[in-house]
Each structure stands twice: as structure tokens, then as C-alpha cells.
Amino acid sequence: MNSTYSLDDGNSGISSSIKELAAIKYALDVSSIVAMTDAHGVITYANDKFCELSKYSHDELIGNTHRILNSGYHSKQFFREMWATIASGEVWSGEVKNRAKDGSHYWVKTFIVPFMRNNKPYQYVSIRTDITEHKRDQELIRHIAYHDTLTGLFNRDSLQQSLKQSIERAKPDNRSVSILCIDLDRFKFVNDSLGHSYGDLLLKQAAERMLACIRPKDIASRLGGDEFMILLPDTYVEEAYQMAEKIVSRLSEPYQLEHYEASITASIGISAFPNDGEHPESLLKYADAAMLQAKQDNSNPVRTFSWEMRRDFEQTIDLEKGLREALAGGEFLLHYQPQYHSQTGRITTLEALVRWNRAGVGLVSPAEFIPVAESTGLIVPIGNWVMRTAFQQLKAWHEEGLPPVKIAINISALQFQAQDFIEVVTALLRETGLDPQYVELELTESIAMQDEKHTLATLGELKRRGISIAMDDFGTGYSSLSYLKRLPLHTLKIDRSFIQDITSSEENLAIVRTIIELARILRMDVIAEGAETGEQVELLKLQGCFNVQGYYYSRPLPTDDMTELLKGAFKSDKN
């Protein structure tokens, strides 16, 4: 070894004696992972920390190159750029993933310093710091950010990024990319009946089955709940359909959940680039729309997106946009349909019914916009608007001295399930100054049956606050009688489908009689909806049902017309 060494920054020509270099080396030995190589990269020195981390002995390292540590993680271009930097006399720094002798991998933050002579490197010193734990933490954070914590599948953000990349790669050659949207039918039943821990087990097993059905290049993701998406690059719709059928079959096999065996089915919707669209967001929505069609069609659990679906989808998007504008622009209004006591002829209650007078279009049928409002969650702010407006109007009628009728308001499932539902109702009553005794909230059987604990607690609290509860469309659901008797209900509303044929159908008449008797036993009021003829009203009287609502008495009326009707009723009462 020559008597002097040069550690050159390019111009300064800084030099060190052997003694000084030895001192530097000693310091590095104590605090860092150090190795030296000749100009060709052959290792001439390695300190104990280097050996400890790499698990190679000094004898195994000396005379070898760093290729002995190559993990295969970095590209050839990575190493070409590294060598180009240090060969030019510049210090290189970066993070390197190496492989130890036992096959384990580790990360080091690396500085490679060229020692120069005559403007050429004749040896290199590498100074490393072990950053393996730091990199593992980074990888864990990255994994959490891009994966579903329960199943380990990719999450929605990862799927969207991968779909975007797949589309960009497919465009030049006009290749196809397919999307499968998968929903597990009956999962909610298993989750609610056995408990969330068993529901989680089922989701994990379902995810494993999906992974077993797809190819290495395909990407499976969980969007949340029991909804999954699978990205199939370079796959045409016909191939995607075959894959979907395979997945449906596999997911339909029984699941062993510890001591329980459970069975579910699956519905799958398919969309594809470029046939159905070119934007990732649209393709994901189209696959979801096709999945919903599959759920509704019991004959086929797999559906591909079609132009008819696209037309319906675009109409839904237009309605959603219009509903948001309607909330901001004040396009909603209320009509009121009176409920009468058939013996006295007096109005007892007004049912508030929302109507949408869309700008530039006119009145939109509730049958058209209510399902969209429910599916988008807009039913909650719309429902709260209905309550506020109805409370204000009823309070105004009361202050005019008109008959003190009650107001009945339909409550959606999303409204009722909201954690702050009771507080919202209470705040609106306080804001409008309406006495709670004049409010009746209507729920369907399906809403009341969704979560027994929540339903009983919520209805019990509403009753304590003086609010009445009616079960709407009674007889069309599947409520348990043992459950029904525990509900703090005030009224059962017989569904109009039984009233329409009550004079000609013995079966419908028998159902109506049973509901009336049930209400009597449970000490509840009963009201018949949809009465259109005097004959129906008289037959209901004979059965003991005197509260009636329907076109026989009045169709739903705008506010001004309802005001005149109430004034007329008030005059009649005085006379």
C-alpha cells in the first residue's frame, strides 16, 4: 500500500496519511458498517459489523465482490448509475436491499466514497447504516395504506390506481380490461345471526377462495362490507364471464366457521374497457350497476353491463344531480293526505308526502326519485327537510285555530339508523315549537326488523318523548308477532294492497280482519290505506276499522288546498 491516499472532492486534492486513514477507519469500525474495495469492486476489507449483518465471515468476503450480497431487488440500471457516479469521482448515496448468507434480506443506507489518484478512483470505501427496521415500518405503513386490514386484499384506492394503469397499458394495442364487482348474498344474515367475529371469518375465507380462482396478474380488492372487486387485465368480457361463473361456484360452497357451517351465494357484475367506457370511475360504477341487476335477477347470478343499463344509469346520475340541486334550490314541496274517522267524518291526521317540482321539468314522480334518494343517501337530508317543513306547517295551522290534527311522516331506513336520529327529531320539534303529541312517525316492517336492539331502544325513547309510532304497509313484511308485541307502536296501517280487493277477495278480507283483531289485542289503533270506494269504507266499518285514508275521502293536497279543507272541517265542527 502506498504511503499516501487521496480522498478528492474533484478539485481540492485533500490527502491523508496512512496514520490518519487508520484513525478514520478505526472510528468507522466502531460506529458504522464499513467495507473497502479496489477499483474493480473486489472487497479488500470488511469490518466486524459488516460481517455480523451479512452473516459472511471476513474470509468469505475478502476477494469477493458485492455481488455476493445481491438480493435481486434492484435493476441493472440501478447499479450502472451507481458505478457511473463513483467512477467519475463523486460520492454516491442511496438505499440498498441486500441478501445475507442465510437468505434473509436487510436494508442499508449507503455512502460510497471513491479514493482518487491521478483523477481516477483506485479504491472505494463504503459506509453503511442498517435501516432494516425503518424500511419494515415503511412497508407496513404502505401495506396498511393500500390493503384491506381484514382480508389482506387490496383496498379501493389500490384498485383504482391499478385499473388506471391497466387501461393506459391496454390503450396502444386496443386490448380489453375487465372488472368484476362481487357482492356476497346472505352475508348480513350470517353476520347478524352468528356475530361479527364469524362474519369476519367468512369474509377471510371468501377472499381466499377468490384468490384461488384468479391468475397471478389479476388484482382482488375488498371495497368494504361484503363487496369485492377483481381487476382482470388483458381480459375480454367472455373470459371474464367464465371467471365470474367459477368464482360464484366456489363462493357458494359451504363455509366452516369454527363450530358452525354457513352457506351464502354471490352476485357478480361485469364491465369492460373499452366497450363500456374509458374512465376507471365509470367502469367501477358500471360493474356495480350490473351486480345490482344480478342480485335482482334470481335466474342468473352473473350479469354484464349493457347499453340499457347505461341508459338507466345515466338517468340515475341525472336524478341524483337534480336532487342535490333541488335541496339547495328549494324545489321540494309537501302535499298532505288526510286520514278520516269514518264514523264522525272528522280529520284525525295528515300524512306529509314529499313532491319534487324540478326546474325545467315539472313534477317528478316519487316512485322515480325516492329510490335514487335512498340509494345515494340523499333521503336523509330530504327526510329532515320534510320533518322541519311539516312541523312548521302544522304549528302554523294550530296557531290559526284550525283543528288540532296530527302529522304523520314516513321515515326511511337510513334516517332511522342514524345515530343522531332522536336528537334530530327533538331539535326540529324545539326549533318549530310543535308539541310532540301531534307527531306520528311511520316505519315499515322491514325497517323495524333490521336491528332489534337499536329499534327497541330508539322507539322506546321516542315514545318517552311523547312521539307516536305507526307501522306502515303492515302485512307485507315478515315481522315476528313475539317481536311485534314488544314494539312501542301506536298504530298499524293496513297496506293498500289488501284494501283494493277487500270487497271481492275472501282472502284479503280475512287478512284485514286478522290485522284488525291483532291491533285490538295489542291495544293499538288501526288504519286502512288506499280506500277508494264507499263500499270498501262500509266493509271496513263492519270489521271495526274506522280510521281510513284514501282517494274516497281525498287525494294528497297542496298546502293551500289542505288549508281550505281544514277550514271547511273547522266550520262543520262549529255548526
WOBEL-V391014 format. One record per residue. N is the residue number from 1. PSI is psi in whole degrees, -180 to 180 (none if undefined). OMEGA is omega in whole degrees, 0 to 359 (none if undefined). NEAR is the number of other ideal C-beta (glycine too) atoms within 10 Angstrom. Layout:
BEGIN
n->N psi->PSI omega->OMEGA near->NEAR
n->N psi->PSI omega->OMEGA near->NEAR
END
This chain:
BEGIN
n->1 psi->135 omega->181 near->8
n->2 psi->166 omega->187 near->7
n->3 psi->-17 omega->178 near->6
n->4 psi->152 omega->177 near->12
n->5 psi->153 omega->181 near->21
n->6 psi->121 omega->173 near->17
n->7 psi->96 omega->194 near->17
n->8 psi->136 omega->175 near->18
n->9 psi->9 omega->178 near->11
n->10 psi->-35 omega->184 near->10
n->11 psi->-33 omega->191 near->6
n->12 psi->-29 omega->180 near->9
n->13 psi->36 omega->180 near->11
n->14 psi->135 omega->181 near->11
n->15 psi->157 omega->179 near->13
n->16 psi->146 omega->175 near->15
n->17 psi->168 omega->178 near->11
n->18 psi->-39 omega->181 near->12
n->19 psi->-44 omega->181 near->8
n->20 psi->-41 omega->179 near->12
n->21 psi->-37 omega->179 near->17
n->22 psi->-40 omega->179 near->11
n->23 psi->-43 omega->178 near->12
n->24 psi->-44 omega->181 near->15
n->25 psi->-41 omega->179 near->15
n->26 psi->-44 omega->180 near->10
n->27 psi->-41 omega->179 near->11
n->28 psi->-36 omega->179 near->15
n->29 psi->-38 omega->185 near->15
n->30 psi->-39 omega->191 near->11
n->31 psi->-18 omega->188 near->10
n->32 psi->174 omega->176 near->17
n->33 psi->116 omega->191 near->23
n->34 psi->141 omega->171 near->21
n->35 psi->153 omega->174 near->24
n->36 psi->146 omega->176 near->18
n->37 psi->163 omega->173 near->20
n->38 psi->-172 omega->184 near->13
n->39 psi->-21 omega->181 near->15
n->40 psi->3 omega->178 near->8
n->41 psi->8 omega->178 near->14
n->42 psi->131 omega->184 near->14
n->43 psi->125 omega->178 near->23
n->44 psi->-17 omega->181 near->14
n->45 psi->142 omega->174 near->16
n->46 psi->130 omega->181 near->22
n->47 psi->175 omega->185 near->18
n->48 psi->-38 omega->180 near->12
n->49 psi->-36 omega->176 near->19
n->50 psi->-46 omega->180 near->22
n->51 psi->-41 omega->180 near->18
n->52 psi->-44 omega->182 near->12
n->53 psi->-42 omega->184 near->17
n->54 psi->-17 omega->181 near->23
n->55 psi->17 omega->171 near->14
n->56 psi->147 omega->175 near->20
n->57 psi->168 omega->177 near->11
n->58 psi->-45 omega->183 near->13
n->59 psi->-34 omega->180 near->9
n->60 psi->-28 omega->182 near->15
n->61 psi->-43 omega->183 near->21
n->62 psi->130 omega->181 near->15
n->63 psi->-9 omega->177 near->9
n->64 psi->170 omega->173 near->16
n->65 psi->173 omega->180 near->14
n->66 psi->-5 omega->176 near->20
n->67 psi->-22 omega->179 near->8
n->68 psi->-21 omega->181 near->14
n->69 psi->2 omega->186 near->23
n->70 psi->123 omega->182 near->14
n->71 psi->-13 omega->185 near->15
n->72 psi->0 omega->183 near->8
n->73 psi->-40 omega->185 near->12
n->74 psi->150 omega->180 near->15
n->75 psi->164 omega->175 near->9
n->76 psi->-34 omega->179 near->7
n->77 psi->-36 omega->178 near->8
n->78 psi->-47 omega->182 near->11
n->79 psi->-32 omega->177 near->14
n->80 psi->-42 omega->180 near->10
n->81 psi->-36 omega->177 near->12
n->82 psi->-48 omega->182 near->17
n->83 psi->-35 omega->179 near->12
n->84 psi->-36 omega->181 near->11
n->85 psi->-52 omega->185 near->16
n->86 psi->-29 omega->178 near->18
n->87 psi->-24 omega->179 near->14
n->88 psi->1 omega->178 near->12
n->89 psi->5 omega->181 near->16
n->90 psi->151 omega->176 near->15
n->91 psi->134 omega->177 near->15
n->92 psi->140 omega->175 near->19
n->93 psi->146 omega->179 near->13
n->94 psi->180 omega->180 near->14
n->95 psi->131 omega->186 near->13
n->96 psi->135 omega->175 near->22
n->97 psi->118 omega->182 near->16
n->98 psi->166 omega->176 near->21
n->99 psi->127 omega->179 near->17
n->100 psi->172 omega->183 near->15
n->101 psi->-34 omega->182 near->14
n->102 psi->6 omega->178 near->8
n->103 psi->-10 omega->178 near->8
n->104 psi->157 omega->181 near->11
n->105 psi->150 omega->176 near->14
n->106 psi->157 omega->181 near->21
n->107 psi->141 omega->176 near->22
n->108 psi->138 omega->168 near->23
n->109 psi->122 omega->193 near->16
n->110 psi->136 omega->169 near->20
n->111 psi->126 omega->177 near->14
n->112 psi->119 omega->184 near->23
n->113 psi->120 omega->177 near->20
n->114 psi->134 omega->171 near->22
n->115 psi->125 omega->190 near->19
n->116 psi->144 omega->170 near->20
n->117 psi->124 omega->182 near->14
n->118 psi->41 omega->178 near->6
n->119 psi->21 omega->176 near->11
n->120 psi->140 omega->177 near->11
n->121 psi->135 omega->176 near->21
n->122 psi->-14 omega->171 near->14
n->123 psi->165 omega->182 near->20
n->124 psi->144 omega->173 near->23
n->125 psi->125 omega->177 near->21
n->126 psi->129 omega->180 near->22
n->127 psi->121 omega->188 near->18
n->128 psi->154 omega->173 near->21
n->129 psi->132 omega->180 near->15
n->130 psi->118 omega->179 near->16
n->131 psi->24 omega->185 near->17
n->132 psi->-48 omega->181 near->15
n->133 psi->-39 omega->178 near->10
n->134 psi->-43 omega->180 near->13
n->135 psi->-36 omega->177 near->17
n->136 psi->-41 omega->177 near->12
n->137 psi->-42 omega->179 near->11
n->138 psi->-43 omega->181 near->12
n->139 psi->-37 omega->178 near->11
n->140 psi->-45 omega->178 near->10
n->141 psi->-43 omega->179 near->10
n->142 psi->-40 omega->180 near->10
n->143 psi->-45 omega->179 near->11
n->144 psi->-38 omega->182 near->11
n->145 psi->-29 omega->187 near->10
n->146 psi->2 omega->183 near->16
n->147 psi->155 omega->174 near->17
n->148 psi->128 omega->187 near->20
n->149 psi->-28 omega->183 near->9
n->150 psi->-52 omega->187 near->13
n->151 psi->-17 omega->184 near->21
n->152 psi->-3 omega->177 near->14
n->153 psi->166 omega->176 near->23
n->154 psi->155 omega->177 near->22
n->155 psi->-175 omega->185 near->19
n->156 psi->-44 omega->181 near->16
n->157 psi->-43 omega->179 near->12
n->158 psi->-43 omega->180 near->17
n->159 psi->-46 omega->181 near->24
n->160 psi->-40 omega->178 near->18
n->161 psi->-45 omega->181 near->14
n->162 psi->-39 omega->179 near->19
n->163 psi->-43 omega->178 near->23
n->164 psi->-44 omega->179 near->13
n->165 psi->-41 omega->180 near->14
n->166 psi->-40 omega->179 near->23
n->167 psi->-43 omega->180 near->19
n->168 psi->-39 omega->179 near->10
n->169 psi->-30 omega->183 near->13
n->170 psi->-24 omega->186 near->17
n->171 psi->-49 omega->185 near->13
n->172 psi->-37 omega->183 near->7
n->173 psi->8 omega->179 near->7
n->174 psi->40 omega->177 near->7
n->175 psi->165 omega->184 near->16
n->176 psi->147 omega->174 near->18
n->177 psi->130 omega->183 near->26
n->178 psi->153 omega->179 near->29
n->179 psi->133 omega->173 near->27
n->180 psi->126 omega->173 near->27
n->181 psi->121 omega->188 near->28
n->182 psi->129 omega->176 near->27
n->183 psi->134 omega->182 near->21
n->184 psi->110 omega->178 near->21
n->185 psi->142 omega->179 near->17
n->186 psi->6 omega->177 near->13
n->187 psi->-42 omega->182 near->20
n->188 psi->-37 omega->179 near->14
n->189 psi->-46 omega->179 near->12
n->190 psi->-45 omega->183 near->22
n->191 psi->-42 omega->182 near->20
n->192 psi->-36 omega->185 near->13
n->193 psi->-38 omega->182 near->11
n->194 psi->-25 omega->181 near->17
n->195 psi->160 omega->185 near->13
n->196 psi->-32 omega->181 near->9
n->197 psi->-38 omega->177 near->10
n->198 psi->-33 omega->174 near->18
n->199 psi->-39 omega->178 near->23
n->200 psi->-40 omega->177 near->14
n->201 psi->-42 omega->180 near->19
n->202 psi->-43 omega->180 near->21
n->203 psi->-41 omega->179 near->22
n->204 psi->-44 omega->180 near->15
n->205 psi->-39 omega->178 near->17
n->206 psi->-41 omega->179 near->23
n->207 psi->-42 omega->179 near->19
n->208 psi->-39 omega->180 near->13
n->209 psi->-40 omega->177 near->17
n->210 psi->-45 omega->180 near->23
n->211 psi->-35 omega->180 near->14
n->212 psi->-20 omega->183 near->10
n->213 psi->-22 omega->188 near->17
n->214 psi->171 omega->181 near->17
n->215 psi->163 omega->180 near->10
n->216 psi->-32 omega->182 near->4
n->217 psi->-13 omega->180 near->11
n->218 psi->156 omega->183 near->19
n->219 psi->121 omega->178 near->18
n->220 psi->138 omega->181 near->22
n->221 psi->154 omega->174 near->25
n->222 psi->124 omega->182 near->25
n->223 psi->-20 omega->183 near->19
n->224 psi->154 omega->181 near->10
n->225 psi->-130 omega->180 near->13
n->226 psi->27 omega->180 near->21
n->227 psi->130 omega->182 near->16
n->228 psi->157 omega->173 near->27
n->229 psi->143 omega->175 near->25
n->230 psi->127 omega->178 near->28
n->231 psi->127 omega->181 near->26
n->232 psi->93 omega->179 near->24
n->233 psi->152 omega->176 near->20
n->234 psi->45 omega->184 near->16
n->235 psi->126 omega->178 near->25
n->236 psi->164 omega->186 near->14
n->237 psi->-40 omega->182 near->18
n->238 psi->-42 omega->178 near->12
n->239 psi->-40 omega->179 near->14
n->240 psi->-37 omega->180 near->24
n->241 psi->-43 omega->178 near->17
n->242 psi->-40 omega->178 near->12
n->243 psi->-41 omega->180 near->22
n->244 psi->-43 omega->178 near->28
n->245 psi->-39 omega->178 near->14
n->246 psi->-43 omega->181 near->13
n->247 psi->-43 omega->178 near->25
n->248 psi->-45 omega->180 near->19
n->249 psi->-43 omega->182 near->13
n->250 psi->-41 omega->181 near->15
n->251 psi->-21 omega->183 near->22
n->252 psi->-7 omega->177 near->15
n->253 psi->150 omega->184 near->10
n->254 psi->149 omega->179 near->9
n->255 psi->133 omega->175 near->19
n->256 psi->108 omega->182 near->11
n->257 psi->84 omega->186 near->18
n->258 psi->-110 omega->183 near->9
n->259 psi->-1 omega->184 near->7
n->260 psi->150 omega->172 near->14
n->261 psi->131 omega->183 near->9
n->262 psi->152 omega->178 near->20
n->263 psi->138 omega->176 near->10
n->264 psi->173 omega->171 near->19
n->265 psi->177 omega->181 near->15
n->266 psi->149 omega->173 near->27
n->267 psi->136 omega->184 near->24
n->268 psi->132 omega->173 near->28
n->269 psi->146 omega->184 near->27
n->270 psi->134 omega->169 near->26
n->271 psi->160 omega->185 near->29
n->272 psi->144 omega->170 near->23
n->273 psi->138 omega->1 near->22
n->274 psi->1 omega->187 near->14
n->275 psi->-42 omega->186 near->15
n->276 psi->-13 omega->181 near->22
n->277 psi->171 omega->183 near->18
n->278 psi->-7 omega->183 near->11
n->279 psi->133 omega->181 near->12
n->280 psi->-44 omega->183 near->21
n->281 psi->-42 omega->180 near->11
n->282 psi->-43 omega->182 near->17
n->283 psi->-39 omega->178 near->26
n->284 psi->-41 omega->178 near->21
n->285 psi->-39 omega->180 near->18
n->286 psi->-40 omega->177 near->24
n->287 psi->-39 omega->178 near->26
n->288 psi->-41 omega->178 near->20
n->289 psi->-40 omega->179 near->21
n->290 psi->-36 omega->178 near->25
n->291 psi->-42 omega->179 near->26
n->292 psi->-37 omega->176 near->16
n->293 psi->-40 omega->179 near->19
n->294 psi->-38 omega->179 near->26
n->295 psi->-35 omega->181 near->16
n->296 psi->-20 omega->182 near->9
n->297 psi->98 omega->183 near->12
n->298 psi->-15 omega->183 near->10
n->299 psi->-21 omega->183 near->5
n->300 psi->115 omega->183 near->12
n->301 psi->-2 omega->181 near->24
n->302 psi->127 omega->178 near->23
n->303 psi->141 omega->174 near->24
n->304 psi->148 omega->180 near->23
n->305 psi->141 omega->183 near->28
n->306 psi->169 omega->178 near->15
n->307 psi->-32 omega->176 near->9
n->308 psi->-41 omega->176 near->9
n->309 psi->-38 omega->180 near->19
n->310 psi->-41 omega->178 near->16
n->311 psi->-47 omega->179 near->10
n->312 psi->-39 omega->181 near->13
n->313 psi->-44 omega->180 near->17
n->314 psi->-35 omega->176 near->10
n->315 psi->-39 omega->178 near->12
n->316 psi->-43 omega->178 near->18
n->317 psi->-41 omega->179 near->14
n->318 psi->-41 omega->179 near->11
n->319 psi->-41 omega->179 near->21
n->320 psi->-46 omega->178 near->17
n->321 psi->-44 omega->180 near->10
n->322 psi->-37 omega->179 near->20
n->323 psi->-39 omega->178 near->23
n->324 psi->-41 omega->178 near->13
n->325 psi->-34 omega->181 near->12
n->326 psi->-38 omega->178 near->22
n->327 psi->-42 omega->181 near->15
n->328 psi->-31 omega->186 near->7
n->329 psi->3 omega->177 near->11
n->330 psi->42 omega->183 near->9
n->331 psi->-6 omega->180 near->17
n->332 psi->151 omega->175 near->18
n->333 psi->166 omega->180 near->14
n->334 psi->140 omega->166 near->21
n->335 psi->156 omega->184 near->18
n->336 psi->130 omega->175 near->27
n->337 psi->123 omega->184 near->20
n->338 psi->149 omega->171 near->23
n->339 psi->133 omega->186 near->25
n->340 psi->152 omega->167 near->23
n->341 psi->114 omega->191 near->14
n->342 psi->-23 omega->180 near->19
n->343 psi->-40 omega->182 near->9
n->344 psi->-20 omega->183 near->10
n->345 psi->10 omega->182 near->11
n->346 psi->148 omega->174 near->15
n->347 psi->129 omega->181 near->24
n->348 psi->-38 omega->187 near->20
n->349 psi->151 omega->173 near->23
n->350 psi->125 omega->175 near->30
n->351 psi->123 omega->180 near->24
n->352 psi->125 omega->182 near->22
n->353 psi->125 omega->184 near->18
n->354 psi->142 omega->176 near->21
n->355 psi->152 omega->181 near->16
n->356 psi->113 omega->176 near->22
n->357 psi->87 omega->188 near->13
n->358 psi->133 omega->180 near->17
n->359 psi->128 omega->179 near->10
n->360 psi->-4 omega->183 near->5
n->361 psi->-45 omega->185 near->10
n->362 psi->-162 omega->183 near->8
n->363 psi->129 omega->177 near->10
n->364 psi->134 omega->183 near->19
n->365 psi->134 omega->176 near->9
n->366 psi->-33 omega->178 near->14
n->367 psi->-21 omega->181 near->7
n->368 psi->-41 omega->187 near->12
n->369 psi->-24 omega->181 near->24
n->370 psi->-46 omega->177 near->19
n->371 psi->-37 omega->178 near->13
n->372 psi->-41 omega->178 near->19
n->373 psi->-38 omega->180 near->24
n->374 psi->-43 omega->183 near->17
n->375 psi->-25 omega->181 near->13
n->376 psi->-5 omega->182 near->16
n->377 psi->-4 omega->180 near->12
n->378 psi->-13 omega->180 near->20
n->379 psi->-25 omega->180 near->23
n->380 psi->-56 omega->177 near->19
n->381 psi->-33 omega->177 near->14
n->382 psi->-44 omega->179 near->21
n->383 psi->-38 omega->177 near->23
n->384 psi->-36 omega->176 near->17
n->385 psi->-42 omega->180 near->16
n->386 psi->-46 omega->180 near->21
n->387 psi->-49 omega->182 near->23
n->388 psi->-47 omega->183 near->16
n->389 psi->-43 omega->180 near->19
n->390 psi->-41 omega->178 near->24
n->391 psi->-45 omega->180 near->24
n->392 psi->-44 omega->183 near->15
n->393 psi->-43 omega->180 near->20
n->394 psi->-40 omega->177 near->23
n->395 psi->-41 omega->179 near->17
n->396 psi->-42 omega->178 near->14
n->397 psi->-42 omega->179 near->22
n->398 psi->-42 omega->181 near->16
n->399 psi->-23 omega->176 near->9
n->400 psi->-8 omega->180 near->11
n->401 psi->13 omega->179 near->9
n->402 psi->165 omega->184 near->18
n->403 psi->136 omega->183 near->15
n->404 psi->66 omega->180 near->11
n->405 psi->167 omega->176 near->20
n->406 psi->165 omega->175 near->16
n->407 psi->132 omega->178 near->22
n->408 psi->132 omega->184 near->26
n->409 psi->129 omega->177 near->23
n->410 psi->135 omega->180 near->19
n->411 psi->129 omega->180 near->21
n->412 psi->164 omega->179 near->20
n->413 psi->-43 omega->181 near->15
n->414 psi->-40 omega->176 near->18
n->415 psi->-50 omega->186 near->24
n->416 psi->-34 omega->182 near->21
n->417 psi->-14 omega->180 near->15
n->418 psi->139 omega->183 near->16
n->419 psi->-29 omega->184 near->8
n->420 psi->19 omega->185 near->9
n->421 psi->-48 omega->182 near->21
n->422 psi->-42 omega->181 near->17
n->423 psi->-38 omega->179 near->10
n->424 psi->-48 omega->180 near->16
n->425 psi->-46 omega->181 near->24
n->426 psi->-43 omega->181 near->16
n->427 psi->-39 omega->180 near->14
n->428 psi->-37 omega->176 near->18
n->429 psi->-43 omega->179 near->21
n->430 psi->-42 omega->181 near->11
n->431 psi->-41 omega->184 near->11
n->432 psi->-16 omega->180 near->17
n->433 psi->16 omega->182 near->11
n->434 psi->137 omega->178 near->21
n->435 psi->130 omega->182 near->12
n->436 psi->-24 omega->182 near->16
n->437 psi->-15 omega->180 near->11
n->438 psi->12 omega->183 near->20
n->439 psi->131 omega->174 near->24
n->440 psi->122 omega->179 near->21
n->441 psi->133 omega->184 near->22
n->442 psi->127 omega->176 near->19
n->443 psi->149 omega->174 near->24
n->444 psi->164 omega->178 near->21
n->445 psi->-41 omega->183 near->20
n->446 psi->-37 omega->178 near->13
n->447 psi->-46 omega->183 near->20
n->448 psi->-27 omega->184 near->24
n->449 psi->-7 omega->189 near->17
n->450 psi->-46 omega->183 near->14
n->451 psi->98 omega->188 near->14
n->452 psi->-45 omega->183 near->14
n->453 psi->-47 omega->180 near->7
n->454 psi->-42 omega->182 near->13
n->455 psi->-49 omega->181 near->20
n->456 psi->-42 omega->181 near->15
n->457 psi->-43 omega->183 near->12
n->458 psi->-47 omega->181 near->22
n->459 psi->-37 omega->178 near->21
n->460 psi->-42 omega->180 near->14
n->461 psi->-40 omega->177 near->15
n->462 psi->-41 omega->179 near->20
n->463 psi->-42 omega->179 near->16
n->464 psi->-27 omega->180 near->10
n->465 psi->8 omega->173 near->13
n->466 psi->12 omega->183 near->12
n->467 psi->135 omega->178 near->20
n->468 psi->153 omega->179 near->21
n->469 psi->132 omega->175 near->22
n->470 psi->143 omega->174 near->24
n->471 psi->115 omega->185 near->23
n->472 psi->155 omega->177 near->24
n->473 psi->36 omega->185 near->18
n->474 psi->140 omega->180 near->24
n->475 psi->-14 omega->181 near->19
n->476 psi->-10 omega->182 near->15
n->477 psi->-157 omega->185 near->15
n->478 psi->40 omega->184 near->7
n->479 psi->142 omega->177 near->17
n->480 psi->137 omega->181 near->11
n->481 psi->-35 omega->179 near->9
n->482 psi->-33 omega->177 near->7
n->483 psi->-41 omega->183 near->14
n->484 psi->-40 omega->184 near->18
n->485 psi->-19 omega->179 near->12
n->486 psi->-13 omega->181 near->13
n->487 psi->134 omega->179 near->20
n->488 psi->66 omega->182 near->15
n->489 psi->152 omega->176 near->22
n->490 psi->-33 omega->188 near->15
n->491 psi->142 omega->168 near->21
n->492 psi->129 omega->179 near->22
n->493 psi->115 omega->181 near->26
n->494 psi->127 omega->184 near->30
n->495 psi->145 omega->183 near->21
n->496 psi->-25 omega->182 near->16
n->497 psi->-28 omega->178 near->14
n->498 psi->-27 omega->184 near->22
n->499 psi->-34 omega->186 near->25
n->500 psi->-39 omega->183 near->18
n->501 psi->22 omega->186 near->13
n->502 psi->-28 omega->182 near->25
n->503 psi->-12 omega->183 near->13
n->504 psi->-12 omega->183 near->9
n->505 psi->115 omega->177 near->13
n->506 psi->-35 omega->180 near->9
n->507 psi->-47 omega->180 near->10
n->508 psi->-39 omega->179 near->18
n->509 psi->-41 omega->180 near->16
n->510 psi->-39 omega->178 near->12
n->511 psi->-45 omega->180 near->17
n->512 psi->-45 omega->178 near->23
n->513 psi->-44 omega->182 near->15
n->514 psi->-43 omega->180 near->11
n->515 psi->-41 omega->179 near->21
n->516 psi->-44 omega->180 near->18
n->517 psi->-38 omega->178 near->13
n->518 psi->-45 omega->179 near->17
n->519 psi->-39 omega->180 near->22
n->520 psi->-45 omega->181 near->12
n->521 psi->-40 omega->181 near->10
n->522 psi->3 omega->178 near->14
n->523 psi->47 omega->177 near->8
n->524 psi->155 omega->171 near->18
n->525 psi->159 omega->177 near->19
n->526 psi->141 omega->179 near->24
n->527 psi->142 omega->179 near->26
n->528 psi->129 omega->178 near->29
n->529 psi->151 omega->170 near->22
n->530 psi->22 omega->177 near->19
n->531 psi->125 omega->185 near->26
n->532 psi->-12 omega->182 near->14
n->533 psi->157 omega->177 near->15
n->534 psi->-33 omega->180 near->10
n->535 psi->-41 omega->178 near->13
n->536 psi->-43 omega->181 near->20
n->537 psi->-43 omega->180 near->20
n->538 psi->-39 omega->180 near->11
n->539 psi->-36 omega->177 near->18
n->540 psi->-38 omega->177 near->23
n->541 psi->-43 omega->181 near->13
n->542 psi->-29 omega->181 near->8
n->543 psi->-6 omega->179 near->16
n->544 psi->15 omega->177 near->12
n->545 psi->110 omega->186 near->24
n->546 psi->-15 omega->177 near->18
n->547 psi->122 omega->188 near->20
n->548 psi->143 omega->176 near->24
n->549 psi->135 omega->178 near->25
n->550 psi->176 omega->184 near->22
n->551 psi->-18 omega->177 near->12
n->552 psi->-39 omega->179 near->17
n->553 psi->-50 omega->183 near->18
n->554 psi->141 omega->170 near->18
n->555 psi->168 omega->175 near->11
n->556 psi->135 omega->186 near->17
n->557 psi->145 omega->172 near->19
n->558 psi->166 omega->185 near->12
n->559 psi->-48 omega->183 near->14
n->560 psi->-44 omega->179 near->8
n->561 psi->-37 omega->179 near->14
n->562 psi->-35 omega->177 near->23
n->563 psi->-45 omega->180 near->17
n->564 psi->-39 omega->179 near->10
n->565 psi->-43 omega->179 near->18
n->566 psi->-39 omega->178 near->20
n->567 psi->-41 omega->178 near->15
n->568 psi->-40 omega->179 near->11
n->569 psi->-37 omega->180 near->18
n->570 psi->-42 omega->178 near->16
n->571 psi->-41 omega->180 near->9
n->572 psi->-41 omega->180 near->11
n->573 psi->-38 omega->182 near->12
n->574 psi->-35 omega->180 near->6
n->575 psi->none omega->none near->5
END
